[in-house]
Amino acid sequence: MKETRSVRKIILTVIMFAISLLFLMPFFWMLSASFKPESEVFNFPIQWIPTHWNAIPNYKEVWLGKYPFYLYYWNSIKVTVITTLISVVFSSMAAYGFAKIPFKGSKWLFLIVLTTYMIPGQAVLVPQFILYRFIGLFDNHIGYILLSDFSVLGTFMLRQFFMGSHNDFIESAKIDGAGHWRIFWSIAAPLARPAIATYAILRFIWTWNDYQNGLIFLRTDKLFTIQLAMQKFTSLSGEFYSLIMAAAVSAILPPLIIFIIGQKSVIEGIAVGGVKG
């Protein structure tokens, strides 16, 4: 029986490895094309390893050319990091309040908050646009950051985790005289580290990949994020696929690195959340 299970496990591992390679082939092709001169991008059969390397000129044109990616990278990093930090703090505090601080009407208030998630983002774009123009937050990074600072989904995710955690530590802290502010930062937040890390990574990726809000609320070229820069770069360099692939590789590297670094926390957060129901 043990030998049969081992053989099945090996076969399943080989099959999953083959499927993963199949899904990764477009990324490998994109990476390979970004290193090639334009004349070799569409050679058939595909040359996965370039015969003539043109990586430095391609990436130099992307990063330091007419539309320098270093500026758009800085914009995206600034907006994404600040948005992620603020959203994680606000969502975790709101989640703790709904889960661990009983007050009259809390369930109804949470239901109202949750109901807003059912409204498509596109439905409120026009009112948001008019409001931002009126209060002076249009076409600047402060207004753009405020768009994603408050997340109903993040509050719901973290509330479910807090609901499943035991109250023993919190009750002990209350007996010792700690208030909710101290309990949240010293006890509840550390206990929820896997769930908070999971949401932080997801929030980072969502904000980094956001195209719609940037397209609507940013107009000045120097304020563009990497997604808007990609669209502009593609429209101006549409006939040079090696440059487009170099720009695409540059655009996806940060979320890829963040996920690789934090995948352990993501898996742990999902597993803990699944166990807690």
RADA-V406126 format. One record per residue. BURIAL is I if it has 16 or more other C-alpha atoms within 10 Angstrom, else O. Layout:
burial->[BURIAL;BURIAL]
This chain:
burial->[O;O;O;O;O;O;O;O;O;O;O;O;O;O;O;O;O;O;O;O;O;O;O;O;O;O;O;O;I;I;I;I;I;I;I;I;I;I;O;I;I;O;O;O;O;O;O;O;O;I;O;O;O;I;I;O;O;I;I;O;I;I;I;O;O;O;I;I;I;O;I;I;I;O;I;I;I;O;I;I;I;I;I;I;O;I;I;I;I;I;I;I;I;I;I;I;I;I;I;I;O;O;O;O;O;O;O;O;O;I;O;O;I;O;O;O;O;O;O;O;O;O;O;O;O;O;O;I;O;O;O;I;O;O;O;O;I;I;I;O;I;O;I;I;I;O;O;I;I;I;I;I;O;I;I;I;I;I;I;I;I;I;I;O;I;O;O;O;O;I;O;O;I;O;O;O;O;O;O;I;O;O;I;I;O;O;O;I;I;O;I;I;O;I;I;I;I;I;I;I;I;I;I;I;I;O;I;I;I;I;I;O;I;I;O;O;I;I;O;O;O;O;I;I;I;I;I;I;I;I;O;O;I;I;O;O;O;O;O;O;I;I;I;I;I;I;I;I;I;I;I;O;O;I;I;O;O;O;I;O;O;I;O;O;I;I;O;I;I;O;O;I;I;O;O;O;O]
